[in-house]
Amino acid sequence: MVRPACVTQMYRARQGEITSQMRFVAEREKLVPEVVRDEVARGRLVIPANVHHLSGRLEPMAIGAVSRVKINANIGNSAVTSSIPEEVGKLELAVRYGADTVMDLSTGADIDATREAIIAASTVPIGTVPIYQAVLDVKDVSDLTAQQLLDGIEHQARQGVDYMTIHAGILFEHLPLVYGRVTGIVSRGGSLLAEWMMVHRKQNPLFERYEDILEILRAYDVTISLGDSLRPGSLHDASDKAQFAELETLGALTLRAWERDVQVMVEGPGHIPMHQIEMNVRKQKQICHEAPFYTLGPLVTDIAPGYDHITSAIGAAMIGWYGADMLCYVTPKEHLGLPNAEDVRQGVIAYKIAAHAADVARGRAGARDRDDQLSRARYAFDWNEQFRLSLDPERAREYHDETLPAEYFKSAEFCAMCGPKFCSMHHSRRIEEGIEKMAKAAAVAAD
């Protein structure tokens, strides 16, 4: 099999080169190109950009400490529902509302065709979990071979996938540490590999063949997203020995990838109570040598099925504030079913709020500019400007228009919440006018 004659973004950065992709990212992030180059060389910043996707519609972006906090949206079919047009529609909707990357987690029919259609249509990086497709090609997970897993990784790399979740950190010796958990292993890829290891009484094949995996990823410049197979799936299981034993392995795997000039992200929890979030970030950054941290949520409580986009956005805002670099969205249907287009919209918006709040808290240059602009528009009762600046203009306009008679729309200095007599901002403006008159009168009297 002939592989592309590719050198990765990390390799080129380490040679002192500033690639066109680095320049593009620098402009988007309002950074100097040299900073982008140096951070990519160090491993604190990744530019997920498969060479095949770069020749298509991909617009390079970056994930890491010096860039804005990013969000990912998961889409994909299942054995029960969805179609290629529906998945492409979810992709377009997610990107429209602000997803920075999209993962195709399809486990149903026509996976190859679905993935190809998604990559062809996508301007943002596409991620996958290759073991999902590999398992579908065998009768039982125990029938999988290491070579089948590697072949699946290379197949998806050839298709143009920009980053892949590889569950190489869960080891045979970690499995007893799961005993006593409330929710066991909640990672799909992790549970499949754990079952394989228990059946064969052998080490994780992705760990055993890790060097071969890196060779494949380097050839196409695919970023490796080191999967957290033992992430906690409930508050009870948060920050336990199993989670942190795997994290130590992920730290070692990060260094091995960097030795091959392969870009790395490290995935994180899961379900974490609020008071443990900062500790989890600090631990990951230390153990994994400041590689970008990509987290699912975390969910800060377990009791809100149907509202877990809210439960997790609380944790996402906090973990982004403390240093996570990309937040994987959770939709209202998490734990309940496959998300539809409206669920994708709600999940993306919830996470755009969380990521933006984190950027403001971290003091990103210019992060609060949009907030200040919207606040001024609000105080001026400039409704159209408020809609334009909002994360979801259609929903904001919908809520406003459905509660306010049409004849009031252009000139109303109030909304349906307070009405004309109780609008505090309307009264504040009158107070300001009065203070201004008093100040002028005092100045005249002083003369």
N, C-alpha and C positions, 0 to 999 in steps of 0.2 A: 504493500500500500504506500503510495507516494503522499507525503505530507507537505504542507506549504513550507517554503523556506522563510519562516517567520522569526523575527526577533521581537521579544515582548516589549511593552512600554517600560517595564521595570529595567530590563537590560539596557535599553537605549538611554533611559534616565541616568543609569549608573555610568554610562559612557560619557555623560555630560551633554547629551543631545536633548534639545527641546523639540518634540515632534509637533506636527500640525494639530494632533489631538490635544496635546498639552496646552497649546496656545488657545485652542477653542475653549477648553475648560477654564483657562485663566480668565478669558473674557467673560464667560458666563458667571464665574464666581467673584469677579472683580479682584483678582489676585495678579501679581506679577508672574510671568511664565517661569521664572527661575524658582519661585517658591513651589509651584506645582511640580516642576522637575525634581527638586530636592526631596519633596514629600513622597513622590512616587518611588524614587530611589531608596528612600529610607523604609518604605513599606507602610507608612501612615496614611497614604492616599492611594486609592485604586481607580483605574479608568477601565471599567469592564467593556471591552470592545473586541469581539472576535473579528479576525481579519476578513472573514466572509461577510459578516454583517456590516462591517465598515464600508464594503464595496456596494452595499445597498442603501437603506434609508437611515441608518443609525446616526444620531447626533451625539457625539461623545459627552459624557458627564463624569463626575467624580464623586467618590464617597470617602470621607475621612475627616480628620480633626480640623483642617483649615477650610473646609467647604461647608455649605449649608447642610443642616440635617435633612436627609433624604427619606422618602417613603417608598415602599414597595407594595404593589397590589398583586394578590394571588388570583389567578383565573384558572380555567381548565375544566374539561368535561369529566364525567364519571360514567360508570357502567350503566347508570340509571337514566341519565338525562344529558342534554345539551347537544349542539351541532357546531360545525365549523363557522358558519356565519354568526352564530350567537357568541362564540368565543372571540372572534375578531371584533364583534360589536362591543364586548366587555373590555377588550384591550383599548379600543378607541375611546370608550367612555372613561376608563381609568386615566388615560393620558390627558384627555380633555379636562378632567377635574384636578389634575396635578400630580399623578403618580410619576415618580422619577425612574422606576424600573418596574417590570412586570414579570412574575413567574408563571410559567405554564405548568400546572401540576396535573395535567390530564391523566386519567386512569381508565378511560373508556375506549370507545371505538375510534379508528382513524387517527391514532396519536401522531404518526409521522406527518400526515397531511395537515392536521390541525396545527402542529408546531411550525411547519413550513409556511402556512398562511399567516400565522401570528408574526413570525420573524420578518416575512416579506412586507407586512403592513406596519411594522413598528419602527418608530424613531427613537425609542428608548431601549436600553439593554434588556434582554430577555434571559431569565434564569430558568433552570430546570432541576429536577431531582432524578438523575438517570436510573436509579434502581427501580423506580416505579415501572418504567417500560420493560426493564429486564425481567421483572417478576411476572409480568403479563405474558411473556414468551415461554414460560415453563409451566408445567402442571402444578408443581409445588415449590415453595421457596427453597426447600432443601435440595432441589435439583439444580439450583443455580451453580455455575462454576465461576471462578475468578476471571477466566478469559471472556465469558459472556458479559460480565460486568464491564470489563475494559473495552470490549467491542461496542457495547452500548454507549459508553462515554465518548469514544471516538466518533461513532455515528452521529451523535448529537452535536459534537464539536464541528463536524463537517457541515452540518445543517446551518451553523451560524450562531449557536447558543453562546451568550456572552459570559455567563457565570453559572456554575453548577454547585449544588449542595452535594458534598461528598461526605458520607458518614464514616470517616476513617478513624475517628477518635474513640469509638466504643470498643473496648477490648474484652476478651473472654473473662479476664480476671475482674472486670468491673461488674459482671452480672450478679454476683451474690450481694453486692451493695444495694441492689434494688429491693431486696427482701424487706418488707415492712412498710413500703410505700403505700399510700392510699390509691394512687392512680397508675402505678407501675411505670412502664415506658410508653409515653404518649407520642413520641416521634414515629411516624409510619416507617420511614427508612430505618430508623434505629431498631424498631421492634422486629422488622424483617431480618436484619442482620443478627440480632440476638437469638432469634429462633434458629437461624442457620447454624450459628456457633454451638447452640445447645444440642442440636441434632448430630452435628459432626464432631463435637468436642475439639474444635480447632479454632485458631485465631481468626479474627476478622479479615477476610480476604482483601478488603480495601486497604487495610493497614499493611498487610503482607506485601501487596503489590503497589504500594504508594509511589515508589520511584517510577514505575511504569506509567502510573496515572499522571504524574507530573510531566513526563515526557510528552504525553498526548496533549495536555493542556498548554504546555509551552509552545508546541508546534502551531497552535491556532490562537494563541494569546487569550485563552479562556481563564478568567479569574476563578480561583477555587474559593468556595464558601464552605468553610469547615463546619459541618452540621453538628448540632448539639443533641445527639441521640438521647441523652439522659437528662434533658431539660425537665424541670418540674412541671407536672400537669395539674397541680393543685397547691394551695398554700401550704398544706401539711408537708409536702415533699420539697419545698423550696430550700435552697442552700444546703442540701444534704451531702453526704460523702460521695454518693454516686455522681451527682452533678459536678462536683469539684475534682473528682478523680479524672473524669473525662476532660475537664478543662486543662488539667496539667498535660495530658496527652496532646491536646490541641495546640498548646504553646510550643511543644517540641515539633509538631508537624508544621507549624508556621515557619519555623527556622529552616526546616528541610525544604520547604517550597521556595523560600527566598534564596536559598543556595542555588536553585535552578532558575532563578529570575522569574518565578511564577507569582503573580499578584494574589494576595490573600485577604479574605474577610473571615471573621469568626462569628458564628451564630450564637445567640444567647437565649436566655429564658424568656418566656414561659409564663408561669404563674408565680409572682413574687409579691409579698406584702410590702407596703410602701416603705417601711422602716428598714428594709433590707436592700433596697434598690441601689443606693449609693455604694454600699459595700460590694455588691455584685459588679458594678462597673469598674471600681478601683481594682478589684481582684483580676478581672479579665484583662484590663489594660496592662497590669504588671506581668501576669503569667504569659500573655500572648504578645508581649513586646510592642504594645501600642498599635497592633494591627487594627484596622477598622472593625467596629463592633456592630453587628446586625442583629437586632432583637425582635422577637415576636411579642408585641405588647411592651411590657408584661401586663397581664391581668392582675389587678390588685385585690380582687375578691372573686369568689367562685359561685356566687348566688344570683347571677343576673343573666341566665339564658335568654336570648332574644335582645339583650342590650349590651352584649359584650364588646361592641364597638366603643361604647362609653366606658365600660369598666377598664378596657385595655388602653384607651386613649389617655386616661388619667396616668396610668403607669408609663405610657410612652412619652408623655410630656416630661415626666420626672426623669426617666432614664436618658432622654435626650439632653436634658439640662445637665445631668451629671457626666455626660460624655459619650453616649452611644451615637453612632454615626449614621445608621439607617434603621428605620422603624418599619417592620412588616405589619401591614394593616390587619385588623380583625373586623369582620363584618357582623351585623346583627345575628346572622345565622351560624356563627361559630358554635360548634358542638351540636348543631341541630340539622344542618342540611347544606346543600350546594348553593352558594349565593347566586342570585340573579342580578340583572343590570342595576336595579334600584339598591340592592344590598351593596354592590360594588361602589355605587355613588356615595352611599352613606359612610362606608368604610374609608374611602379615600378622603372625603371631607373631614371626618373625625381626625384622621391622621395628619392632614395638612394643618389643622388647628394645633395638634400636639407638636409637630415639627417646628412650626412657626413660633409657638410659645417657647420652645427650647432655644431657638436661635435668639429670641429677644433676651431670655434669661442669661444666655452665654455671652451677651454683649456683642453679637456680630455687627460689624459696621453696616449701617443702613437697615438693619433688620426691623426697626420700629417705624421706619419712614411711612410705610403704608398704613400702619395703625394711626399715626398722627394725621395723615391726610384724610382718612375716613372720619376720624373724630371731628376734624374741622368741618367736613361736609355735613356731618350729623348736626353740629351746632348751628350751621347755616341753613339747615333744613333743605339741603341740596340732595334730594332723593336719588336722582339719576347717578350722581357721583358716588353716593353710598353704594348703590348697586354695582357700579363699575369696579369699585375697589374691593368688594366682598369676595370671599372664596367661592361662593356659589350664588352668583347674581340672579339666576333664574328662581331659586328658592326664596331669596330675600324679596324679590319683586312679587312673587306669588303670595307670600304671607302678608306683605304690605297691602297689595291691591285687593285682596279678598276681604279685608276688614275696614277699608276706607272707601267711601263713595267716590266714584270716578271724578266728579266735579271738583273734589278737593285736591286731587293728586298734585297738580303743578304748584299750587300756592300754599298748601296747608302747612302751618308751622306747628304741627302736632301730629301724633299718630293715634290709632284707635285705642291704644293702651290708656292714655291719659285724657285724650280729648282736648278741646280748645281751652278749657278753664284750668286744667291741672298739669299742663306741660311745664316741667321745671326749667327746661332750657329756654322756653319762650319767656318765662318770668325772669330768668337770669339775664337775658339780653336787655330787658327793660330796666333791670337793676343796674346793669353796666351803663346804660344810657343816662340813668339818673346820677350815677357816680361821676360820669364824665361832665355832666352839667354842673354838679356841685364843685368839681375841681376847677372848671372854667370860671365859675362865679367867685371862688376863693381867690383865684389869680387876679381877677379884675379888682376885687376888694383890696388886695395887697398892693396893687399899683396906686 
